[in-house]
Amino acid sequence: MLQVTCAIIEHANKVLICQRSASMKLPLKWEFPGGKIEAGESKEDCLFREIKEELNIDIAIAGALTMVEHHYPGFSIRLYPFVCRLTTGELKPAEHAQAIWVDVMELPKYDWAEADLPIVSEYCLRRLFK
């Protein structure tokens, strides 16, 4: 089972979402950015590293959401989501087809990777009742 982190990055009342490239697994699906945890790496260190590598930005972690286990045909993931905020850097996606800032209430309108769907729901509910 793949161990993966993802960041729900908040900035200026928007949230950053990324569209997978056509050559990636789950092509053109939307996701929260992140990546695989390397051996001996903490979830938090993985998230800082992946966000810097993939998007050229730095983040601060505000808190964790509920871990998600999902089984796709051919592979399974355990996804650890963290709510974060942008601290520094200029957004430059290195791997994704696109990375965009959207309003929280627009999140359900996108074609998400299935593992991200419970995270979208939990995050939107938390924001509604904030």
Buried (B, 14 or more C-beta within 10 A) or exposed (E): EBBBBBBBBBBEEBBBBBBBEEEBEBEEBBBBBBBEBEEEBEBBEBBBBBBBEBBBBEBEBEEEBEEBEBEEEEEEBBBBBBBBEBEEEEBEBEBBBEBBBBEBEEBEEBEBBEBBEBBBEBBBEBBEEE
